[in-house]
Amino acid sequence: MTSRLRSLRYPVPRVIAADRLDDIAFYVQEKLPGSPSDELDVDQLEALIDLVELHAGAARGLTSPRTTLPWGEQIHRDLADPGHWTPRKRALVAHSPRAADLVRGIEVLAARLDLSRLPGDDVMHTDYGLGNMLFLAGGLSGVIDWDGWRPGDRRADLVTLWFALRIGTDQTRTSTELRRHLRRVMEPELLWAYSAHNVLRTLGWFAFRHGSLPSPTWLAASELLLRTALAA
């Protein structure tokens, strides 16, 4: 997959070697120049939006070992099936009554959505946040950590970035610009679904791994994010 992106002049590391030791797969990548940034300006955002367009159709004919269902089926199951993602959902539900209400509200609304016709042959990074982006002299120099990639809908990566800019940070101008773009390229219900997916997997991960959220404000910020996604 990374070779295909590199052929499109995408700034992704070249895999130098790959092997398996005692049933553990590993690979060695080149080190790209630059470092992550805590801030994202509007020019950098526009560059990332353009870059994600290279994801379009780039997974056609490829498979990911982490993929078991087509993207539309997977996200509907993750959101609407109360028996799926049990460890994370159970941990989030157990976190607090407010978190439990958030999970159940997502399940109810998601059950009404038809997600069967979503794109399925774009490359999805699935963790498209600032921690996996490298910048050098103000410009994007690389996107790293593609271990969790899967075929799906490239727009979901930009929603992941929107989530990262809204939750736990204060990058109002950049996140507002990104929301404007997202509203141009998808319906509010889909923006809500992809936002809810980020809420469940991220807050659920912290609740499962650490028994708490990084900040008491994350629940309120997630509720606001979902309302904003559905707003006209």
C-alpha positions in Angstrom: 0.0 0.0 0.0 2.7 2.5 0.9 4.5 1.7 -2.4 1.4 2.6 -4.2 1.1 5.9 -2.4 4.8 6.6 -3.0 4.1 6.2 -6.7 1.7 9.1 -6.4 4.4 11.2 -4.8 2.8 10.9 -1.4 5.2 11.6 1.5 5.1 8.2 3.1 8.1 6.3 4.4 9.7 3.6 2.3 9.7 0.1 3.8 13.4 -1.0 3.9 12.8 -4.5 5.3 10.0 -6.7 6.6 10.3 -10.1 8.4 8.7 -12.2 11.2 10.3 -13.4 14.4 8.5 -15.8 16.8 5.2 -15.0 15.1 5.7 -11.3 15.5 5.8 -9.4 12.3 8.0 -6.3 12.0 9.3 -4.0 9.4 11.9 -1.3 9.1 11.1 2.1 7.5 13.2 5.0 6.4 13.2 8.0 8.7 11.5 11.0 7.1 12.6 14.6 7.9 10.6 16.8 10.2 8.7 16.4 13.4 5.1 16.5 14.6 3.5 19.8 15.4 0.9 20.8 18.1 -0.6 23.4 15.9 -2.0 23.3 12.4 -2.5 26.5 10.4 -5.0 27.0 7.5 -2.3 26.6 4.8 -1.2 23.3 6.2 -4.8 22.2 6.5 -5.4 22.9 2.8 -2.3 20.9 1.9 -3.6 18.0 4.0 -7.0 18.2 2.3 -5.4 18.0 -1.1 -3.2 15.2 0.0 -6.1 13.1 1.1 -7.5 13.2 -2.4 -4.5 10.9 -3.4 -6.2 8.3 -1.2 -9.1 8.0 -3.7 -9.2 4.6 -5.2 -5.6 3.8 -4.0 -6.7 0.7 -2.1 -8.4 -0.9 -5.2 -7.2 -4.5 -5.5 -5.4 -4.4 -2.1 -6.3 -6.1 1.2 -5.5 -5.2 4.8 -5.0 -8.0 7.4 -7.0 -5.8 9.8 -10.1 -5.7 7.6 -12.8 -8.3 8.0 -15.9 -6.4 6.8 -16.5 -3.8 4.0 -16.2 -0.3 5.4 -19.9 0.5 5.4 -20.8 -2.7 7.2 -17.9 -2.2 9.6 -18.8 1.3 10.7 -22.5 0.5 11.1 -21.6 -2.5 13.2 -19.2 -0.5 15.3 -21.8 2.2 16.0 -25.2 0.4 16.1 -24.5 -3.1 17.4 -24.5 -3.0 21.2 -22.7 -6.4 21.3 -19.8 -5.2 19.2 -16.6 -3.6 20.4 -17.6 -4.9 23.8 -14.4 -4.1 25.9 -14.3 -0.4 24.8 -18.0 0.1 24.9 -18.4 -1.6 28.3 -15.5 0.5 29.7 -17.1 3.7 28.4 -20.5 2.8 29.7 -19.0 2.0 33.1 -17.1 5.3 33.2 -20.2 7.3 34.2 -23.9 7.6 33.6 -23.2 10.5 31.2 -20.9 8.3 29.2 -23.4 5.5 29.2 -26.1 7.9 27.8 -23.7 9.0 25.1 -23.0 5.4 24.0 -26.7 4.4 24.0 -27.6 7.6 22.1 -25.1 6.8 19.4 -26.4 3.3 19.0 -30.0 4.5 18.7 -29.3 7.1 16.1 -26.8 5.0 14.1 -29.3 2.2 13.8 -31.5 4.5 11.6 -28.7 5.3 9.2 -28.1 3.6 5.8 -24.3 3.3 5.5 -24.3 0.5 2.9 -23.2 2.6 -0.1 -20.1 4.2 1.3 -16.9 4.2 -0.8 -14.8 1.1 -0.1 -11.6 1.4 -2.2 -10.0 4.5 -0.9 -6.9 4.2 1.4 -7.8 5.1 5.0 -5.0 5.8 7.4 -7.5 5.5 10.4 -5.4 7.6 12.8 -5.0 10.8 10.8 -4.0 13.1 13.6 -1.2 15.6 14.2 0.9 13.0 16.0 1.3 11.1 12.8 2.2 14.1 10.6 5.7 15.5 10.1 6.4 19.1 9.3 9.6 20.8 8.2 10.0 24.6 7.9 6.2 24.9 8.1 5.5 22.4 5.3 4.2 18.8 5.5 7.2 16.4 5.1 5.6 13.1 5.9 2.7 11.0 7.1 3.7 8.0 9.3 2.2 5.1 11.2 0.2 3.3 8.5 -0.1 0.0 10.5 -3.8 0.4 10.9 -4.7 1.3 7.3 -7.7 -0.2 5.7 -9.8 0.2 2.5 -12.7 2.5 3.0 -13.7 6.2 2.6 -10.9 8.7 2.5 -13.2 11.4 3.9 -13.2 9.5 7.3 -9.6 10.4 7.7 -10.4 14.1 7.6 -13.2 13.6 10.1 -10.6 12.0 12.4 -8.4 15.1 12.0 -11.4 17.3 12.8 -12.0 15.2 15.9 -8.4 15.6 17.0 -8.5 19.4 16.4 -11.7 19.7 18.5 -11.2 17.3 21.4 -8.4 18.2 23.8 -7.1 21.2 21.8 -8.1 24.7 21.1 -7.6 25.2 17.4 -11.0 26.9 16.6 -10.1 28.6 13.4 -8.5 25.5 11.7 -11.2 23.1 12.9 -13.9 25.5 11.7 -12.3 25.7 8.3 -12.1 21.9 8.2 -15.8 21.6 9.2 -16.7 23.9 6.3 -14.9 21.6 3.9 -16.4 18.4 5.4 -19.9 19.9 5.1 -19.2 20.4 1.4 -18.2 16.8 0.7 -20.6 14.8 2.9 -24.1 14.9 4.4 -24.5 15.9 8.0 -25.6 12.4 8.9 -22.4 10.9 7.6 -20.3 13.6 9.3 -22.1 12.6 12.5 -21.5 8.9 11.9 -17.7 9.3 11.4 -17.5 11.7 14.3 -19.4 9.2 16.5 -17.0 6.5 15.4 -14.0 8.6 16.6 -15.8 9.3 19.9 -16.4 5.7 20.7 -13.0 4.3 19.7 -11.0 7.1 21.3 -12.9 7.7 24.5 -13.6 3.9 24.8 -9.8 3.2 24.4 -8.9 5.6 27.3 -11.7 4.2 29.5 -10.6 0.6 28.8 -6.9 1.2 29.1 -6.8 3.7 31.9 -10.2 3.7 33.5 -10.5 7.4 32.9 -10.5 10.1 30.2 -7.6 12.5 29.7 -9.7 15.4 30.9 -13.2 15.7 32.5 -14.1 18.0 29.5 -13.8 15.3 26.9 -17.4 14.0 27.4 -18.9 17.5 27.0 -16.6 18.2 24.1 -17.7 15.0 22.4 -21.4 15.7 22.9 -20.9 19.2 21.4 -18.9 17.7 18.5 -21.8 15.4 17.6 -24.4 18.2 17.8 -22.1 20.4 15.6 -21.8 17.6 13.0 -25.6 17.4 12.6 -26.1 21.2 12.7 -27.0 22.9 9.4 
